[in-house]
């Protein structure tokens, strides 16, 4: 469980220079004075040879600007270009790792100029421009600014699991829109796992036919997604996770497994026994044809084969596997898995791809062209680059673990506290990927699981390492969260409201929102490890499925305390204390809310404790009778209905201050 | 301007028996005790021959139920059917006016049975079932109920203008979803007007090519919309408004006009001079081919030719028209227009259609098969049916005039206060149509202009005439408004929030929402007549474009006063009084809000007047200094920024009570 006490901030942390509402922050920028008006006459045009991708990007730009401002994108007299976009040449037909993404953006009070070596840089610059649009007291405008920007890392990805719960193409597309808005450039599409095989194979139609419940992407849809991504400067890397995590393959093709089967689509969460069988020659024949079909469909240079979390139980128990291992002098399960990886790598390479896999595939025998994606963390990543491989970091960037944005933001792919790296080794740290595993997410709440937190990870991977002020990050995150919905079409804010309203039924939703705003889901793997009854069919319609991974209200209280803004602290605590009476009738009427009754009581009591402490701090006689503060706070720190009450850390701090302690 | 004083209610009006959250209310129903649980095992199945439309409807039903409950639509063991849908036969391949739409729905605590003579009734019954789903203290459920239902009128329509502002196909589709949810059955698609020609003609491609700014529906999209509508039990009647309202036709084909042109797409609102020229034989040749192309594309039996608002100025001024009229013994412009209608009717009839038109086409010479749509009101409608025509009412149902739901709800197509009608004449009153003209609506705010008010008009046209309790209607409307968003996919609630946030920029939106909740746009034609500078390109991003046509907060205050719920009245007034201080900084920072500064001040002052009155009523010494209440209220009743402050009627009533008067 997350340590709540560690979340308390000090005053010094919240001082920072004003920065533009950009995320990621550019490599270099300088704010001038004045503004460029965005009115009905505003329009953008191109100079140079950027190709059709930029033409389409400018169409989207006009539409999004219209959504941001409410000003129709047509009708004004087209005088001179107001935003002139110039690029030297088009980007590569198939976007490649390491292509130049730099751009400069110069905005003065008359016009703006965006220059980039190629289309990719122009796309990035257009997103910067849209983020800069604000309504001030004269109208909509972009501030006068000069920006020279390029990314720190060439691989800035987001993994979306579409297996544990099905994610329709609309979710994929808006996820890509969100990624583009924060300059992420790799969509890692986790397409096959125990709980679902999500791509149409024409050669092996039982993969999706028996392994997907009918929820899979057709090859036409795959091409549509790749084109959609490419239009936004995003590479698409597919992952087919083998030899473990492969139950869904075996439903239609049990002969590929070690045990004879039959197999059924897995409905629970965890690590399961079914695996492809590396001792069977038929498996490699199958994979040869399968990779041969998928390699041209997914035209990126990289091909992710998973390779994680093989428990080897079926292998250990199998006579024919044991005989095979003996024959091939493979001493243990680990060597047996290595054998599989070497043969798989040869197949992947034969079809023109560079293989990518999780930490577990790391071994000295594979060619250095492969890429290791480290879910285990920087230590594991450092080992990979020290052995000569390229790698990227995902440990610390798992969005499904419900950690604070601050926690993700603090994780850097280059961590030399674990031992120094040579410059050449550092170069082979390609970047990182945020990961969204969806055991506890559906199409309804997935946006709120990814956004806005992924924007801070995007900043970590794009902006200079020195950009680390947390308070600045949160201030800008708040603006980017709105921008992601208004301009990029995500639903993380509106879906929160809709899901809350469903919980409240026909009752007023506001009191429920007050409570929901100050709770967070339990962290890490608490939900899945604490409750083995969760399956793919469990309704995810409870408050824990609705609330945001991180409570702004809880953090704002801590910040207000740090800033000694006692009026704001009091306002918040009174709201919380009085909320119980307003919320209680709704809780009693709605079955889905019954479980949160103690949480609502805790909020009221914790707020009362906080108010008594505040009274002492302000030298007033406490209104409330003497409360057993420490017992209330201890009790309220325990999870209720898989939810944490984020009023506790702030009130803990307040109590400490009120008794003369330092917090 | 609407009379604010008339909006005050009396206590007696708000007493009514509890009714299920249905809109429209069924013809007959009887609530039992107990509930049918909607859990993971719930599913629906069909018996009988309902055809593929019902199969698709059950797919949508499952998805919508899942959206309403958050319970996945798959995975439970399929034991016995929980909702059994039975229909005797499929509805007609092309849905016809007057087809049976009746159904019965029997829900007991074990299962539900929906029976209907045909598919249409089954569709209606499924909507009823979805509206009945509620979360109670045990889970999701439908109450035990017995329903025998059928519509009062066979024509229950909604007109959507897609000309004044372009409405993309997504808007059309979700409008159809909303219509289906409230059992409306005619989508009147206003496709051509001065400001845009919105359908692809292959024979006359300059119609859309030069008359639409590129915003038109392809013929494939038209077919898609018709199929989408048919799946939902909705007929699609196209309107091509001629001979007036036809500027957009003349841009590409000026030779059809009386004046030689050239013509440009009209950008302003109003009644304009350009007309097709009834004296030109080429016009009829053109219309013969045009109707010949459109008649099979739109396969409904009815074809709407508009016919309204011809000012005749070009005709009067034209020598060749005057000569023609003399030759044909047409005494005036009116007879000239009649001549056109007779020839047009012959063309329409030749292509297998029944002609429909607005009041203006009414004349004794046309065959009785035509349908008159009355925008002028019941008097005009009664004249039509007395002359032997069929007709439907739209006067009183114009959603763009920003009237209260109550006002629309009070309008009945059959109004015998204007003179009695025979039963046969009454039968020829086919029903009515709500109309949404979009001079002041875009794809962003159009849902909020139509919904939820159109649901009350749908009830007027479906439910027995005796269903008229306004307080019951508002209570159910509140529930149906949420249902329309959760279950039918409309955006009237989420778009309101998003547009408010855009106005507030990065500031907290809540204080703006408090004010927005208690204002309404000015009524009737005040906006267009008051400001001739409005055009198709004017940004519709102000508060007047954002707020709801009817303020729930304003009405709730009046109801609280009528119920003498002084605690609720005080809570509301305190919130309003104190809002000014919270909202003022945002108003000063945001140019779009500057115009509402006086409105915010007025709200605060009116609330203070109300609080002083309430203090007197409750026998307290007023906190506030003596206010010139009448001057404040008079001042606050004036529109500001095209907005009306709906706090005024309630506070007026409160002041009257406080000085011992009756309100």
Interface residues (C-beta under 8 A of the other chain):
Chain A: X21 X40 X67 X68 X69 X70 X71 X72 X74 X75 X76 X134 X135 X136 X137 X138 X139 X140 X213 X267 X442 X444 X478 X479 X482 X485 X486 X494 X497 X498 X499 X501 X502 X503 X505 X506 X535 X536 X537 X539 X540 X541 X545 X588 X589 X590 X591 X592 X594
Chain B: X21 X40 X67 X68 X69 X70 X71 X72 X74 X75 X76 X134 X135 X136 X137 X138 X139 X140 X213 X267 X442 X444 X478 X479 X482 X485 X486 X494 X497 X498 X499 X501 X502 X503 X505 X506 X535 X536 X537 X539 X540 X541 X545 X588 X589 X590 X591 X592 X594
